[in-house]
Amino acid sequence: MTSTTTDNKVSAQDALAAAEARYRSAQAAADAAHAAASRQALDDAESYAAKAIAAAMTGDGDRATVDAARERVEKLRRDHEWAQIELQAAERATGLAYDDVVTARRGVIAEEYLAAHAEHNNPKTRVNKLQAELPSLIAEFIELVEARDAQHARLAQEFQHFTEDERANINIPAGQPVVGRGQTGTQPVYVRTPALIDILKAAGLEVGGR
């Protein structure tokens, strides 16, 4: 069943399908026209007529055979001339049908373009919701990281005053970083998750560092 748009016009997809069907039909007609435009039958008839004429001249043939051969040649010539016209028409029809397919494909692209534009400007889409939330999420993330680093810096400074025995009593699981950081210079926020870095870049944010 043919789908239609809300204003009862044929959809671009259906228009494309119809145009492609017409193009296939035109191609089939052109193939048939090519076959019909062959000179093979005419060439064979002309060759036979020449032999019939030669036989009549030498007395080995008769005039009736020559007349019949001539009639067939003349008919085939008329048919061949007409077949050439039909071939030209079929080729033109194929070209026009192809142009219709190209136009219909552009119609599909136009519909997709408008749909993509509407989706891009729809605040309810998931991607737009995430993009709208991203600045506040990043701000929160940075705030939390800065608070964490400030705490780590304070604890690291306090830890320096521990005695050897007090430090020995603090067991840190193997493979986990020691809480603390340097005391001087700027303190960048390190983002080590590749997926998060990709998200930040996709959001149009500049992500530097190594």
N, C-alpha and C positions, 0 to 999 in steps of 0.2 A: 504494500500500500504506500502510495506516495505521501511523504510527510510534507507539511506546509508550515509556513510561518504564521504568526498570529494575524496578519492582514491577508491571509489566504493566498499569498504569493508562494510560488514553488521555492523551496529552500535552495541555497547555492549548491549543496551536495547533490540534491536531486537533479538540478540543472546540469551539473557536471556529468552525472551518470547518463543522462539523456544525450548530452553532446557526445560523450564517448561512444555510446551505442550507435548514434548516427554516423560517427567517423568510421567505426568498424564496418557498418553497412556500405558506406561509400567506398571503403577500401576493397571490399568484396566485389562491388560493381566494377571498380576500376580493373581488378584482376581479370574479371570476365571479359571486360572490354579489350584488354590487352590480348587475351587469347583469341577473341573474335577478329581482331585487327591483323591477325597473322596472314602473310601472303602465301603460305604454303599451298593452300588449296588452289589459289589462282595460278601460282607457278606450275603446279602439276597440270592444271587444265590447259594452260598455254603450251606446255610441252606436248601434251596429248594432241592438241589441235594442230601443232606444227607437223607432227608425225602423220596425222590424218590427211593434211593438205599434201604432204610429200607423197603419200601413198596414192592419192587421187591423181596426182600429176603423172605418176609412173604407171597408172592403170591397175595398181594393186588395191586401190580403195575406191570408194564411191562418194558422190557429192552429198548424199544424205548424211553420211558420217561427218563430213566436213561442216555441214550446216548445223548439226547437233553440237559439234565441238565449239563452233563459233558462238552459238546461243549460250552455251554454258560459260564460256570465257567472258562474254559480255555481262552476263548476270553476276558472275563472281567479281568482275571489276566494279560494277555498281555497288555490290554488297561491300566490297573492300573500301570503296570511297566513303560509303555511309558509316562503316565501322570506324574509320579514322575520325569522323566527326563525333561519333559516340564516345570514342576514346578520349578526345579532347574535352568533351563535356564531363566525362567521368573523372578525369584528372582535375578539372576545375572544381567539381563538386567535392572531391576529396580535400582539395586545398581549403575550400570554404568551411568544410566540416572541421578541419584541423584548427582553423582560426576560431571557430566556435568553442572548441575544446580549450584553447588557450584563454579565451575570454571567460569561460566558465571556471577555469582553475583560478583565475584572478578574483573571481567572485567569491570563491571559497576562501582564498587568502584574505580578502577584504573582511569577510565575516569573522575569521579567526583573529584578525588584527583588532577589530572592534571589541571582540570578546575579551582578548588579552588586555586591551586598554581599560575596559570596564573592571576587570578583575584586579588590575594593577591599582586602580583608584578606589577599590572597595575596601573600606577600613575593617571589614569583618573577616577578610581572608586571614588565614593563619600566618602567612608570611608578613602581612602588614601589621598584624597584632604584635608579632614578635619584634618587628622593626620598631614599632612605637614603644615597646617596653624596654628595648635594649639600652637606651641611654640611662634610664633610671637603674637598670640592673647593673650596668657597668659602674655607675656612680656608687651604688651600694657595695659592689665588689671591691672597688678601690678603697672605700671608707673602711670596710672590714679588714682588708689587708693592711692598711696603715695602722689600724688599731692593734692588730695582731703583731705587726713588726715593732710597734712602740712597746708593747708588752714584752716581747722577746728581748728588745734592747735593754729594757730595765732589768729583766731577770738575768741577762748575761752580765750586766754590770755588777749586780748583786752577787752573782755566782763567783766572780773573780775574788771576792773577799772570803769565800769558804776555805776552810782548812782542808788539807789533803784527806783527813779522815771523813770530813763532812761530804766532800766530793765523792769519795768512794762509796758512800751510802746511797748515792743517787744512781740507780740502775736504769740505763737507757737501752731499750731493745736494739739488738744488732741490726744494722741497715737503715736505721731511722736517724734523721739529722738531729744534731744537737741544737737546742733552742739558743738562739743568739745571733748577732750580726756585728759588723764592724761599727766603730764609734764615730768615724769621720766620713766626710763626703756625702754626696747625694745618695738617697736610698730608692732605687727604682723598684717598681712592682714587677716581679717576675711571673710571667704566665707560661707555664711549661706544658700546657695541654694543647697539642696540635689542633684538635677539633675547635677549641675556643679561639685560637688564633685565626683559623679559617673563617669563623663566624664574624670576628671583628673586621677582618679584611673585606668580607662580603658585604658588611654593613657600611662600607666606605670609610672605615677608620684607618688611620695610619698606624701600622704596627712595625716597630723597629726593634733593634737589638739582635742578638745572636742566639 
